[in-house]
């Protein structure tokens, strides 16, 4: 059964084409976000197997930036560590950049770090300059995998709307031919 909105909205071929194009675009967006989400999760999970070495915090602070009309607070921790006889410097806390809209949240993210403090640094054995303080995937990495499903659900909804509109259009054509 199709609603009056479906019939009226999708009477013209242009409207049907637009809904069909929207469905295709949503499917493409779902594929791209799915791939990006999978890469994000894979990288985070791989960091859990990186080599743990001792390091020392050099500097801790909050960087303020302006983005999308609001202030963003980025926690920063600089640390030094030695790997394979070489001294390296790192500044990443987790596999993904942290950014907060609230300064207090950013401060909470670095409260455990102080200049001069010893820390465990996890570095990529294939590229020791690739390092961080908190390895592994977080809940958000797994939740991001659900984002493509949202786009797919909308695409399916558009395709169903298009299918119902075509069916209603065909039924109306049959009724007109019978009359």
Backbone as ProteinMPNN parsed JSONL, in Angstrom:
{"seq_chain_A": "XXXXXXXXXXXXXXXXXXXXXXXXXXXXXXXXXXXXXXXXXXXXXXXXXXXXXXXXXXXXXXXXXXXXXXXXXXXXXXXXXXXXXXXXXXXXXXXXXXXXXXXXXXXXXXXXXXXXXXXXXXXXXXXXXXXXXXXXXXXXXXXXXXXXXXXXXXXXXXXXXXXXXXXXXXXXXXXXXXX", "coords_chain_A": {"N_chain_A": [[0.851, -1.18, 0.0], [0.553, 2.149, -0.802], [1.19, 5.485, 0.225], [-0.589, 8.616, 0.078], [1.226, 10.648, -0.123], [3.442, 9.373, -1.307], [2.347, 8.811, -3.845], [1.721, 11.397, -4.845], [4.166, 12.778, -4.602], [5.909, 11.271, -6.13], [4.947, 11.249, -8.735], [5.978, 12.371, -11.049], [8.488, 11.671, -13.531], [10.932, 12.904, -13.049], [10.99, 13.299, -10.266], [10.98, 10.628, -9.423], [13.4, 9.803, -10.491], [15.125, 11.425, -9.018], [14.77, 10.398, -6.391], [15.708, 7.831, -6.811], [18.388, 8.398, -7.479], [19.216, 9.522, -5.051], [19.111, 7.262, -3.423], [21.14, 5.711, -4.582], [23.362, 7.365, -4.115], [23.377, 7.319, -1.303], [23.995, 4.636, -0.89], [26.585, 4.566, -1.936], [27.839, 6.334, -0.135], [27.532, 4.828, 2.184], [29.202, 2.663, 1.593], [31.706, 3.959, 1.422], [31.947, 5.116, 4.033], [31.841, 2.809, 5.495], [34.203, 1.515, 4.704], [36.124, 3.407, 5.602], [35.557, 3.352, 8.351], [36.203, 0.727, 8.929], [38.975, 0.729, 8.375], [39.796, 2.493, 10.374], [39.145, 1.048, 12.716], [40.745, -1.245, 12.312], [43.352, -0.181, 12.367], [43.444, 0.801, 14.984], [43.099, -1.562, 16.471], [45.398, -2.958, 15.676], [47.393, -1.476, 16.9], [47.393, -2.403, 19.482], [49.14, -4.475, 19.561], [51.639, -3.412, 19.375], [55.071, -2.656, 20.22], [55.988, -2.279, 23.59], [57.635, 0.256, 25.31], [59.745, 2.06, 27.607], [59.226, 5.463, 28.369], [59.459, 9.083, 28.618], [57.56, 11.801, 29.719], [57.567, 14.902, 28.144], [56.236, 17.344, 27.682], [53.046, 18.788, 28.441], [49.789, 19.804, 27.54], [46.988, 21.888, 26.469], [45.627, 22.464, 23.348], [44.004, 25.036, 21.677], [41.645, 25.328, 19.136], [39.794, 26.699, 16.372], [36.921, 25.543, 14.956], [34.359, 24.814, 12.679], [32.716, 26.87, 13.668], [32.992, 26.774, 16.427], [34.945, 26.507, 19.46], [37.522, 24.169, 19.718], [39.117, 21.818, 21.807], [42.206, 20.394, 22.099], [43.904, 17.814, 23.512], [47.344, 17.643, 24.301], [50.296, 15.764, 24.455], [53.678, 15.492, 24.737], [56.323, 13.265, 24.324], [59.345, 11.413, 25.01], [61.267, 8.666, 23.904], [63.246, 5.657, 23.765], [64.1, 3.474, 21.165], [65.369, 0.596, 19.838], [67.972, 1.549, 20.119], [67.768, 4.152, 19.225], [66.751, 7.518, 19.766], [63.516, 8.668, 20.051], [60.742, 10.876, 19.406], [57.438, 11.396, 20.403], [53.914, 12.239, 20.067], [51.323, 11.424, 20.116], [48.357, 10.416, 21.742], [46.343, 8.452, 21.595], [45.197, 5.967, 19.144], [43.709, 7.602, 17.436], [43.178, 11.038, 16.727], [42.415, 13.149, 19.417], [39.77, 15.313, 20.296], [37.913, 17.843, 21.797], [34.882, 19.54, 22.641], [34.749, 20.774, 24.985], [36.681, 22.209, 27.419], [37.273, 21.129, 29.949], [36.862, 18.369, 29.58], [38.951, 17.81, 27.824], [41.111, 18.334, 29.482], [40.735, 16.303, 31.355], [41.486, 14.136, 29.802], [44.221, 14.21, 29.802], [45.066, 14.274, 32.386], [46.48, 12.34, 33.772], [49.092, 12.574, 32.994], [52.268, 14.116, 33.414], [54.891, 16.518, 33.075], [58.15, 15.133, 32.919], [57.436, 12.739, 34.016], [57.509, 9.154, 34.042], [56.416, 7.036, 31.421], [54.631, 4.429, 29.715], [55.266, 3.735, 26.449], [53.897, 2.91, 23.352], [55.113, 1.621, 20.466], [55.206, 1.332, 16.936], [56.69, -1.428, 15.631], [57.572, -1.6, 13.003], [57.77, 0.995, 12.218], [59.136, 2.979, 14.197], [58.773, 5.71, 14.825], [56.116, 6.034, 14.789], [54.038, 6.189, 17.256], [52.292, 5.843, 20.446], [50.369, 6.47, 23.476], [48.126, 5.193, 24.544], [47.145, 2.283, 23.507], [45.146, 0.249, 21.21], [41.684, -0.563, 20.377], [38.817, 1.473, 20.928], [35.523, 1.943, 22.344], [34.156, 3.698, 20.604], [35.372, 3.179, 18.163], [34.273, 0.749, 17.426], [31.566, 1.439, 17.401], [31.485, 3.165, 15.255], [31.341, 1.469, 13.111], [28.683, 1.013, 12.792], [27.648, 3.201, 11.499], [27.627, 3.079, 8.577], [25.468, 1.359, 8.283], [23.266, 2.895, 8.957], [23.139, 4.672, 6.779], [22.628, 2.772, 4.785], [20.099, 1.843, 5.58], [18.514, 4.116, 5.128], [18.839, 4.282, 2.361], [17.585, 1.903, 1.554], [15.01, 2.499, 2.398], [14.409, 4.638, 0.64], [14.51, 3.228, -1.771], [12.394, 1.456, -1.427], [10.28, 3.282, -1.284], [10.408, 4.293, -3.872], [9.836, 1.97, -5.322], [7.203, 1.418, -4.469], [5.941, 3.707, -5.405], [6.25, 3.402, -8.156], [4.752, 1.1, -8.513], [2.211, 2.02, -7.756], [1.872, 3.901, -9.762], [1.769, 2.236, -11.994], [-0.566, 0.796, -11.388], [-2.451, 2.852, -11.524], [-2.233, 3.464, -14.233], [-3.22, 1.096, -15.376], [-5.863, 1.159, -14.441], [-6.757, 3.457, -15.769], [-6.572, 2.609, -18.415], [-8.462, 0.583, -18.434], [-10.777, 1.975, -18.093]], "CA_chain_A": [[0.0, 0.0, 0.0], [1.319, 3.378, -0.908], [0.493, 6.632, 0.805], [-0.886, 9.713, -0.839], [2.48, 11.371, -0.3], [4.211, 8.645, -2.321], [1.725, 9.001, -5.163], [1.848, 12.787, -5.287], [5.567, 13.163, -4.685], [6.638, 10.519, -7.143], [4.186, 11.162, -9.985], [6.787, 12.769, -12.2], [9.722, 10.899, -13.724], [12.04, 13.624, -12.44], [10.976, 12.994, -8.835], [11.4, 9.227, -9.268], [14.84, 9.771, -10.766], [15.794, 12.035, -7.867], [14.747, 9.455, -5.273], [16.624, 6.753, -7.193], [19.753, 8.918, -7.345], [19.497, 9.655, -3.62], [19.373, 5.91, -2.924], [22.469, 5.311, -5.063], [24.347, 8.164, -3.378], [23.438, 6.798, 0.059], [24.719, 3.362, -0.927], [28.004, 4.915, -2.111], [28.3, 6.895, 1.138], [27.616, 3.695, 3.114], [30.412, 1.901, 1.262], [32.877, 4.753, 1.809], [32.052, 5.217, 5.491], [32.154, 1.46, 5.979], [35.635, 1.295, 4.476], [36.857, 4.288, 6.517], [35.351, 2.839, 9.714], [36.97, -0.518, 9.051], [40.384, 1.117, 8.475], [39.982, 3.087, 11.705], [39.141, -0.044, 13.688], [41.911, -2.108, 12.066], [44.549, 0.514, 12.862], [43.384, 0.848, 16.449], [43.335, -2.913, 16.982], [46.799, -3.315, 15.418], [48.261, -0.788, 17.861], [47.432, -3.182, 20.725], [50.256, -5.416, 19.459], [52.887, -2.697, 19.202], [56.092, -2.874, 21.242], [55.928, -1.368, 24.738], [58.939, 0.729, 25.781], [59.64, 3.122, 28.609], [59.465, 6.81, 27.865], [59.316, 10.155, 29.595], [56.749, 12.929, 29.254], [58.318, 16.146, 27.999], [55.367, 18.52, 27.75], [51.612, 18.496, 28.47], [49.008, 21.029, 27.394], [45.742, 21.886, 25.695], [45.661, 23.36, 22.196], [42.678, 25.529, 21.305], [41.475, 25.642, 17.713], [38.456, 27.124, 15.999], [36.456, 24.677, 13.88], [32.903, 24.77, 12.496], [32.037, 27.866, 14.472], [33.141, 26.605, 17.869], [36.288, 26.223, 19.935], [37.849, 22.771, 19.975], [40.246, 21.67, 22.712], [42.949, 19.194, 21.733], [44.931, 17.499, 24.513], [48.655, 17.366, 23.714], [51.333, 15.203, 25.32], [54.918, 15.198, 24.018], [57.13, 12.328, 25.11], [60.581, 10.935, 24.4], [61.534, 7.265, 24.23], [64.311, 5.038, 22.982], [63.736, 2.19, 20.557], [66.423, 0.038, 18.997], [69.138, 2.414, 20.224], [67.505, 5.489, 18.684], [65.829, 8.343, 20.537], [62.355, 9.101, 19.26], [59.804, 11.784, 20.072], [56.064, 11.146, 19.994], [52.944, 13.179, 20.634], [49.958, 10.901, 20.022], [47.86, 9.769, 22.952], [45.612, 7.242, 21.197], [45.301, 5.766, 17.695], [42.992, 8.651, 16.716], [43.301, 12.353, 17.347], [41.374, 13.501, 20.376], [39.321, 16.691, 20.207], [36.742, 18.01, 22.644], [34.227, 20.839, 22.624], [34.736, 21.213, 26.374], [38.064, 22.231, 27.932], [37.381, 20.224, 31.087], [37.008, 16.999, 29.043], [40.308, 17.71, 27.283], [42.017, 18.25, 30.637], [40.582, 14.957, 31.916], [42.171, 13.186, 28.933], [45.668, 14.245, 30.036], [45.321, 14.488, 33.811], [47.419, 11.338, 34.291], [50.43, 12.837, 32.479], [52.932, 15.317, 33.92], [56.263, 16.596, 32.568], [59.16, 14.412, 33.691], [56.885, 11.457, 34.47], [57.771, 7.975, 33.212], [55.215, 6.483, 30.803], [54.824, 3.341, 28.771], [54.998, 4.171, 25.081], [53.71, 1.794, 22.433], [55.573, 2.065, 19.15], [55.071, 0.413, 15.825], [58.034, -1.963, 15.375], [57.932, -1.361, 11.612], [58.021, 2.426, 12.083], [59.17, 3.418, 15.601], [58.301, 7.079, 15.026], [54.664, 5.9, 14.933], [53.898, 5.764, 18.655], [51.169, 6.388, 21.206], [50.355, 6.126, 24.898], [46.972, 4.33, 24.834], [46.895, 1.472, 22.307], [43.934, -0.57, 21.136], [40.412, 0.004, 19.931], [37.894, 1.955, 21.954], [34.112, 1.723, 22.029], [33.766, 4.504, 19.448], [35.853, 2.513, 16.95], [33.278, -0.27, 17.09], [30.304, 2.121, 17.099], [31.589, 3.767, 13.915], [30.962, 0.457, 12.118], [27.23, 1.083, 12.62], [27.288, 4.358, 10.676], [27.204, 2.695, 7.223], [24.151, 0.722, 8.342], [22.275, 3.975, 8.947], [23.005, 5.104, 5.384], [21.975, 1.691, 4.035], [18.675, 1.824, 5.929], [17.872, 5.204, 4.392], [18.823, 3.898, 0.94], [16.531, 0.897, 1.408], [13.744, 3.23, 2.505], [14.182, 5.343, -0.62], [14.22, 2.249, -2.83], [11.025, 0.974, -1.203], [9.39, 4.364, -1.672], [10.418, 4.313, -5.324], [9.13, 0.772, -5.787], [5.768, 1.607, -4.211], [5.45, 4.75, -6.31], [6.137, 2.795, -9.49], [3.612, 0.167, -8.467], [0.999, 2.839, -7.759], [1.78, 4.495, -11.099], [1.322, 1.169, -12.895], [-1.971, 0.511, -11.071], [-3.251, 3.956, -12.068], [-2.232, 3.311, -15.699], [-4.103, -0.01, -15.689], [-7.212, 1.64, -14.202], [-7.097, 4.396, -16.847], [-6.747, 1.817, -19.653], [-9.709, -0.173, -18.313], [-11.931, 2.899, -18.146]], "C_chain_A": [[0.887, 1.23, 0.0], [0.505, 4.543, -0.335], [0.258, 7.693, -0.263], [0.387, 10.51, -1.132], [3.336, 10.696, -1.37], [3.648, 8.922, -3.715], [1.957, 10.405, -5.688], [3.304, 13.171, -5.528], [6.266, 12.505, -5.869], [5.87, 10.341, -8.445], [5.058, 11.459, -11.195], [8.035, 11.902, -12.316], [10.93, 11.573, -13.075], [12.131, 13.32, -10.938], [11.443, 11.561, -8.595], [12.909, 9.085, -9.501], [15.624, 10.337, -9.588], [15.859, 11.098, -6.682], [15.694, 8.292, -5.562], [18.077, 7.179, -7.052], [20.146, 9.063, -5.873], [19.827, 8.294, -3.013], [20.765, 5.447, -3.339], [23.565, 6.068, -4.314], [24.488, 7.645, -1.945], [24.169, 5.456, 0.117], [26.218, 3.622, -1.077], [28.59, 5.467, -0.815], [28.447, 5.779, 2.175], [28.88, 2.884, 2.86], [31.658, 2.655, 1.707], [33.034, 4.86, 3.316], [32.349, 3.849, 6.105], [33.631, 1.162, 5.849], [36.47, 2.129, 5.451], [36.738, 3.798, 7.962], [36.166, 1.572, 9.949], [38.47, -0.221, 9.166], [40.697, 1.675, 9.858], [40.07, 1.998, 12.761], [40.375, -0.928, 13.528], [43.185, -1.475, 12.608], [44.572, 0.536, 14.389], [43.676, -0.531, 17.051], [44.777, -3.342, 16.79], [47.727, -2.672, 16.441], [48.344, -1.531, 19.191], [48.593, -4.174, 20.732], [51.6, -4.728, 19.265], [53.804, -2.945, 20.397], [55.987, -1.815, 22.34], [57.351, -1.033, 25.18], [58.714, 1.817, 26.824], [59.979, 4.465, 27.971], [59.281, 7.825, 28.97], [58.54, 11.304, 28.97], [57.604, 14.185, 29.25], [57.434, 17.358, 28.278], [53.904, 18.085, 27.699], [50.859, 19.819, 28.334], [47.744, 20.82, 26.585], [45.897, 22.903, 24.573], [44.226, 23.748, 21.862], [42.659, 25.844, 19.82], [40.021, 26.039, 17.481], [38.019, 26.282, 14.814], [34.931, 24.638, 13.857], [32.16, 25.702, 13.449], [32.124, 27.668, 15.974], [34.581, 26.266, 18.228], [36.43, 24.731, 20.208], [39.1, 22.738, 20.843], [40.913, 20.325, 22.436], [44.008, 18.938, 22.798], [46.241, 17.119, 23.82], [49.611, 16.833, 24.786], [52.527, 14.886, 24.431], [55.749, 14.29, 24.912], [58.321, 11.868, 24.29], [60.767, 9.484, 24.828], [62.656, 6.751, 23.341], [63.816, 3.702, 22.448], [64.869, 1.773, 19.626], [67.64, 0.958, 18.957], [68.948, 3.824, 19.693], [66.528, 6.232, 19.589], [64.738, 8.854, 19.611], [61.49, 10.034, 20.093], [58.42, 11.486, 19.514], [55.127, 12.157, 20.613], [51.51, 12.673, 20.534], [49.586, 10.191, 21.323], [47.206, 8.441, 22.588], [45.707, 7.083, 19.677], [44.644, 6.866, 16.861], [43.141, 9.962, 17.464], [42.115, 12.616, 18.26], [41.049, 14.979, 20.233], [38.021, 16.799, 20.999], [36.177, 19.414, 22.492], [34.213, 21.475, 24.0], [36.16, 21.116, 26.921], [38.257, 21.25, 29.086], [37.576, 18.776, 30.632], [38.42, 16.801, 28.488], [41.329, 17.59, 28.407], [41.938, 16.878, 31.299], [41.354, 13.92, 31.105], [43.672, 13.144, 29.185], [46.035, 14.405, 31.508], [46.367, 13.513, 34.36], [48.859, 11.574, 33.838], [50.976, 14.146, 33.04], [54.358, 15.341, 33.367], [57.245, 15.906, 33.503], [58.72, 13.03, 34.149], [57.234, 10.332, 33.492], [56.438, 7.428, 32.686], [55.605, 5.283, 29.948], [54.378, 3.842, 27.407], [54.874, 2.92, 24.219], [54.105, 2.278, 21.051], [55.45, 0.933, 18.14], [56.462, -0.123, 15.495], [58.5, -1.746, 13.931], [58.274, 0.102, 11.348], [58.007, 3.029, 13.482], [58.719, 4.854, 15.837], [56.779, 7.121, 15.143], [54.413, 5.323, 16.328], [52.679, 6.406, 19.298], [51.219, 5.893, 22.642], [49.233, 5.169, 25.277], [46.627, 3.505, 23.591], [45.537, 0.775, 22.354], [42.704, 0.203, 20.717], [39.567, 0.419, 21.13], [36.463, 1.709, 21.484], [33.673, 2.479, 20.772], [34.227, 3.865, 18.143], [34.859, 1.453, 16.489], [31.935, 0.364, 16.713], [30.316, 2.73, 15.702], [31.225, 2.763, 12.821], [29.452, 0.46, 11.865], [26.792, 2.226, 11.72], [26.894, 3.97, 9.251], [25.819, 2.04, 7.208], [23.034, 1.761, 8.32], [22.049, 4.452, 7.508], [22.308, 4.04, 4.536], [20.478, 1.635, 4.331], [17.918, 2.931, 5.2], [17.78, 4.873, 2.901], [17.727, 2.88, 0.681], [15.158, 1.555, 1.483], [13.412, 3.976, 1.227], [13.828, 4.373, -1.739], [12.809, 1.676, -2.667], [10.008, 2.036, -1.61], [9.281, 4.429, -3.196], [9.638, 3.131, -5.902], [7.619, 0.915, -5.608], [5.168, 2.659, -5.147], [5.298, 4.204, -7.725], [4.937, 1.859, -9.561], [2.302, 0.955, -8.522], [0.791, 3.47, -9.134], [1.275, 3.463, -12.108], [-0.151, 0.836, -12.659], [-2.885, 1.592, -11.634], [-3.337, 3.864, -13.593], [-3.184, 2.206, -16.125], [-5.565, 0.428, -15.517], [-7.657, 2.598, -15.321], [-7.339, 3.655, -18.163], [-8.05, 1.028, -19.618], [-10.932, 0.719, -18.456], [-12.27, 3.386, -19.516]], "O_chain_A": [[1.866, 1.306, 0.743], [-0.723, 4.558, -0.416], [0.835, 7.655, -1.35], [0.593, 10.982, -2.25], [3.891, 11.368, -2.239], [4.393, 9.23, -4.645], [2.344, 10.585, -6.842], [3.632, 13.809, -6.529], [7.111, 13.115, -6.523], [6.113, 9.386, -9.182], [4.883, 10.852, -12.252], [8.577, 11.451, -11.307], [11.844, 10.896, -12.605], [13.223, 13.11, -10.408], [12.214, 11.306, -7.669], [13.594, 8.344, -8.796], [16.662, 9.796, -9.206], [16.897, 11.005, -6.026], [16.398, 7.822, -4.668], [18.906, 6.412, -6.562], [21.278, 8.76, -5.497], [20.726, 8.188, -2.179], [21.489, 4.857, -2.537], [24.575, 5.481, -3.926], [25.602, 7.545, -1.431], [24.885, 5.182, 1.08], [27.029, 2.971, -0.419], [29.707, 5.113, -0.436], [29.393, 5.792, 2.962], [29.552, 2.465, 3.802], [32.564, 2.069, 2.299], [34.142, 4.711, 3.83], [33.035, 3.757, 7.123], [34.245, 0.621, 6.768], [37.413, 1.619, 6.056], [37.716, 3.829, 8.709], [36.739, 1.37, 11.02], [39.163, -0.85, 9.966], [41.737, 1.367, 10.44], [40.966, 2.018, 13.605], [40.985, -1.318, 14.525], [44.003, -2.15, 13.233], [45.615, 0.311, 15.003], [44.417, -0.642, 18.028], [45.333, -4.025, 17.65], [48.741, -3.263, 16.811], [49.282, -1.307, 19.956], [48.986, -4.66, 21.792], [52.602, -5.397, 19.015], [53.356, -3.39, 21.454], [55.909, -0.618, 22.062], [58.169, -1.927, 25.396], [57.639, 2.411, 26.909], [60.89, 4.578, 27.151], [58.986, 7.475, 30.112], [58.818, 11.726, 27.848], [58.28, 14.493, 30.232], [57.82, 18.274, 29.005], [53.559, 17.132, 27.001], [51.239, 20.825, 28.933], [47.47, 19.729, 26.086], [46.252, 24.057, 24.811], [43.344, 22.893, 21.776], [43.538, 26.537, 19.307], [39.142, 25.749, 18.292], [38.673, 26.3, 13.772], [34.292, 24.452, 14.893], [31.101, 25.354, 13.971], [31.403, 28.327, 16.724], [35.343, 25.792, 17.385], [35.575, 24.114, 20.844], [40.027, 23.524, 20.646], [40.286, 19.269, 22.523], [44.915, 19.751, 22.975], [46.233, 16.353, 22.856], [49.712, 17.39, 25.879], [52.413, 14.107, 23.484], [55.862, 14.524, 26.115], [58.317, 11.921, 23.06], [60.466, 9.116, 25.964], [62.97, 7.336, 22.304], [63.204, 2.91, 23.164], [65.267, 2.526, 18.737], [68.264, 1.132, 17.91], [69.889, 4.616, 19.713], [65.587, 5.638, 20.115], [65.004, 9.395, 18.538], [61.504, 9.987, 21.323], [58.246, 11.341, 18.304], [55.485, 12.851, 21.565], [50.575, 13.415, 20.835], [50.389, 9.469, 21.915], [47.489, 7.418, 23.21], [46.236, 7.961, 18.995], [44.993, 7.041, 15.693], [43.22, 9.983, 18.692], [40.967, 12.34, 17.914], [41.948, 15.803, 20.067], [37.139, 15.947, 20.883], [36.918, 20.365, 22.242], [33.721, 22.591, 24.166], [36.768, 20.046, 26.885], [39.304, 20.609, 29.183], [38.362, 18.039, 31.227], [39.014, 15.738, 28.668], [42.296, 16.836, 28.299], [42.952, 16.346, 31.752], [41.826, 12.929, 31.662], [44.334, 12.168, 28.832], [47.198, 14.646, 31.834], [47.066, 13.839, 35.319], [49.758, 10.847, 34.257], [50.264, 15.146, 33.134], [54.971, 14.285, 33.206], [57.184, 16.072, 34.721], [59.538, 12.237, 34.617], [57.253, 10.531, 32.277], [55.452, 7.368, 33.422], [56.751, 5.145, 29.521], [53.253, 4.311, 27.239], [55.664, 1.985, 24.352], [53.519, 3.222, 20.521], [55.576, -0.247, 18.466], [57.337, 0.654, 15.113], [59.703, -1.714, 13.672], [58.972, 0.421, 10.386], [56.976, 3.541, 13.918], [58.318, 5.187, 16.952], [56.216, 8.137, 15.553], [54.559, 4.121, 16.549], [52.11, 7.368, 18.781], [52.008, 5.011, 22.983], [49.372, 4.409, 26.235], [45.896, 3.976, 22.72], [44.878, 0.721, 23.392], [42.68, 1.434, 20.703], [39.604, -0.203, 22.192], [36.24, 1.31, 20.341], [32.904, 1.953, 19.967], [33.55, 3.991, 17.123], [34.636, 1.287, 15.29], [31.249, -0.117, 15.811], [29.279, 2.803, 15.042], [30.84, 3.161, 11.722], [28.996, -0.037, 10.836], [25.666, 2.216, 11.224], [25.899, 4.491, 8.747], [25.085, 2.159, 6.227], [21.978, 1.53, 7.732], [20.909, 4.615, 7.073], [21.494, 4.366, 3.672], [19.677, 1.404, 3.425], [16.81, 2.71, 4.71], [16.767, 5.15, 2.259], [17.01, 2.985, -0.314], [14.254, 1.209, 0.723], [12.268, 3.954, 0.772], [12.953, 4.654, -2.558], [12.114, 1.439, -3.655], [8.986, 1.716, -2.217], [8.19, 4.599, -3.739], [8.875, 3.286, -6.856], [6.849, 0.568, -6.503], [4.039, 2.52, -5.617], [4.324, 4.512, -8.411], [4.206, 1.837, -10.551], [1.387, 0.588, -9.26], [-0.34, 3.562, -9.613], [0.453, 3.777, -12.969], [-0.9, 0.62, -13.611], [-3.959, 1.295, -12.158], [-4.382, 4.15, -14.178], [-3.887, 2.349, -17.126], [-6.409, 0.105, -16.352], [-8.805, 2.548, -15.762], [-8.218, 4.035, -18.937], [-8.678, 0.825, -20.658], [-11.993, 0.269, -18.887], [-13.213, 4.161, -19.68]]}, "name": "protein", "num_of_chains": 1, "seq": "XXXXXXXXXXXXXXXXXXXXXXXXXXXXXXXXXXXXXXXXXXXXXXXXXXXXXXXXXXXXXXXXXXXXXXXXXXXXXXXXXXXXXXXXXXXXXXXXXXXXXXXXXXXXXXXXXXXXXXXXXXXXXXXXXXXXXXXXXXXXXXXXXXXXXXXXXXXXXXXXXXXXXXXXXXXXXXXXXXX"}
